[in-house]
Structure formats: C-alpha cells, structure tokens
Amino acid sequence: MASLVDTLGEPSYRTKQFREAVYQQRAEAIEQISTLPQQLRRRLAEKGVSVGLPRIEKRFVSQDGTVRYLIAFADGQSVETVWMPEGDGGEAGDGSEAGELAERFAESSSLYTAGGESTTEKNEPIAAFRRSDTQRHRQPQGQNQGRSTICISSQVGCAVDCQFCLTALLGVKRNLTAGEIVGQVCAVLKDQKVSPPEDRINLVFMGMGEPFLNYENFVKAARLLVEEVGIAERRMTVSTAGIVPRIHDFGGEAIRPKLAISLNASNDALRTRLMPLNKKWNLEVLMAAARAYPLRTREWITFEYVLLGGVNDTPENAKEVAELLRGMRCKVNLIALNPGPGIEFTTPDAERVAGFQKILREAGIPAFVRRPRGRDIYAACGQLKRTVEVATKPAP
Ligand code: SAH
C-alpha cells in the first residue's frame, strides 16, 4: 500500500488512511473510502486497484449460538470460519475453566513485554493450573463480552491426512494468502458487528488446513491481525499437527500467537496410525521441539488430544501421555471425537473422558475437556469440510 501511495505521488499519511479503511472500516469498494479525496479514489480505480472482503457464501447457525461460515475468495475456492460467541472451552475468554485461567493471564500486564521481547521462563509446570482445580474465578463481564472466539482456516483443505478429521478428506487445494486469512476475520467481524480492541475477540488458527504448512502467510497474517486489525497477540492461538521444523522457527518470531500441538496419541505406533505425519516427525522429535520452545512469561503450551473410543482413550494411554508431558509447562485440552460421515471412530462417553482427565490431573498435568461447539451444524473440531448437504437450514 505504501509503494502504491508513493507511485501516485501522494503524501505518506495516505497509506495510514488506506490501511485503516481496509482493516478497520473494512471497506468493500474504493468509493467507500471517504477519508481519501475523490480524485485519488478515481485514480486508484483507474489503476485497477480494488479493496474488499471475501464473500460470505453461507451461514449455518447452531443451537448453541455457534455460526459456521462458508467463505469464498476471488477464485471461487472457499474455506470455513467459525464464530463461537462463548468460545469453545479452552482459550482465553471463552468462559470455561481453562479459558478463565487463560483470561486472567491474558489480562496480566506482565505477559509479553513490549517491543516483541520476551522473558523466557523455565519450561516448568504452572502452579496456577493446580489452583484452578479447586477455585472457580468469576467472569467479570456480562454475556458475550470478551468471550467470543473466531476459528480461522489457513488452507483450502488439508494435506496432513489425520484419520479422524473430516477436513483431511478434501485433500489440500491451495494455501490461503495472508490477505485471505485476515479477510476471513474481517468478514466475520463485520457480519457480527464487532470491532477489536473494544470488543475482545479471541482467535484460533484451528480451522481448515495446517498453518505451519503455510508458514510465511500465516506469520504475515498474524502480524496484520495484531498491527492492523487490533487483536492482541495473547488472544491468539495457533495449532499445529506437529510440523517440527516450523515449531523451531516459530519460537523465534517477533509476533507469535500461543502454541498448541495436536498430540492425539500416547505412543509412536498409535500416532503413526492416526496421524501419518508421525512417520516423518515422531514423538521423540516432537516432544524435544516442544520442550525447547521458548515460552514467555506466564505462557504455556497446549496439547490437544482427540479421544477416540477404545483406540487412544484407555487408562494406559493416559499414563503414557502423562509420562510424555512430565515436567513441562503445558496443559491438555481433551476433545471427545466429533463424528462425521466417513470417519470410522467412535466418540467415548463422558465417563471415559472424565477417567482420562482424572489420570492426567493426578499426574499433575492440567487437563480440560473441551465443550463441542456447533456439532449440529458440522462446525466442531475436525468437522470442517464444507458440508452444505448435511447442515441444518442456513440462517437468513
Ligand atoms: N492442522 C492443525 C490445525 C487444526 S486444529 C492441527 O491439526 O493442529 C483442529 C483440532 O481438531 C486438532 O487438534 C485436531 O486434532 C482436532 N480434530 C480433528 N478431527 C477431529 C474430530 N473429528 N473430533 C475432534 N477433534 C478433531
């Protein structure tokens, strides 16, 4: 934008006006940018410059308030983006036990020092998680305030091929550009009529695709979301299936969301069966990268674990997980399988999930059960497959 403004011989403050129009007002046409003089708008249009948001093609609304958006880009490809008015039970501001803790940390001024510098703490278990087992903390805000989470996609489809995930069935079509990643957020913010930082929005890179296989664009998008859209870094979490070299790179980024790793199995044989990428980066190298990851003050790594009935949910599995994570500053988010057509696994019952959680907690590992959000509209974890045919009726 700066070089465009420069070529047009315009003063540099126009760049700021342009950026604000795109990222904050979320203008959908050059003519809408009222801060720019008429004549400049005409010249931009003549040069073929256009601004806009990806198109919301469909909207499915769940009984629990979750909205699944089908969002289409200029070339007709589409992804899914999910709006969770009360989060999904695991990240800052979502009203869950784990979320409340994250919230307190997110509000803490000592988290993430200014200028991208970070204070690295030893990767040790966090005492505060233990306290949270017995103490419930009050939500300071009214309904919907500071609790909403947007789950965004990084690729059209996914190449990782996890056996329990519906997105895998699509294969990967292409990477999203940084602009398309940010565009999803802007389109949803506009549709929901909210604006950060006044409205506190949490963001998870946990939609379709593997963010660390579209690394450059993901990092650029994260920077734009912080610097231009105004979403705080500490309110964002990126999840990776375990692309180990990028975990190392990510630790060195100046702007970096919190890190989550999809563990999903307690030993190599099982993980290779469920997540074929484990052949390339096995648990030993994955856990070594996680242990070496430079955590900032009051930061921890999240491990996600999808529980598959009778497959990876036994007490033995739980003990192996506890062993893998021993002594790490981390927490575990347990997700009971969200079912879908073509997925051969079953969802364990609540008792089984609670039993798994109990073993982890007794081993000193903070473990939380994630509430499924929007299962009825195929919006929950692992269900994003552009399923227009199975969904309930689109919202008006
Ligand atoms: N590709 C990245 C980002 C997606 S995050 C990653 O794998 O981390 C989506 C999360 O949902 C992952 O933790 C994944 O393991 C989990 N998941 C996939 N399919 C699921 C399903 N059917 N039920 C519940 N969780 C699922």
Boltz pocket constraint, residues with backbone or C-beta under 6 A from the ligand:
constraints:
  - pocket:
      binder: B
      contacts: [[A, 160], [A, 162], [A, 164], [A, 165], [A, 166], [A, 205], [A, 206], [A, 207], [A, 208], [A, 209], [A, 210], [A, 211], [A, 239], [A, 240], [A, 241], [A, 242], [A, 260], [A, 261], [A, 262], [A, 264], [A, 304], [A, 305], [A, 306], [A, 335], [A, 336], [A, 337], [A, 338], [A, 339], [A, 343], [A, 381], [A, 382], [A, 383]]
      max_distance: 6.0
